[in-house]
């Protein structure tokens, strides 16, 4: 912890009448609870998110086809600029994000 962070934590601790440890625990838990709460979105926002999901799925499918074709054609040399592992990672991240976006509009 930086000196300025420690000073600020001590000031807040005095203001709220709580120990530094208790203050850190409570604010961390409050932050985590805040991030777990569901957003309330308008129908228009959900429509935009669904369009984004559609586009992300198209991009993911295209990347998946490229990866498959490169593997089938055995075109990727070990020192190639094309990194199949990186492509697969991007595809996986797209799937995770599209699922997260779908959950926003449920």
Secondary structure by P-SEA (a helix, b strand, c coil): ccaaaaaaaaaaaaaacccaaaaaaaaaaaaaaaaaccccccaaaaaaaaaaaaaaaaaaaaaaaaaaaaaaaccccccccccaaaaaaaaaaaaaaaaaaaaaac
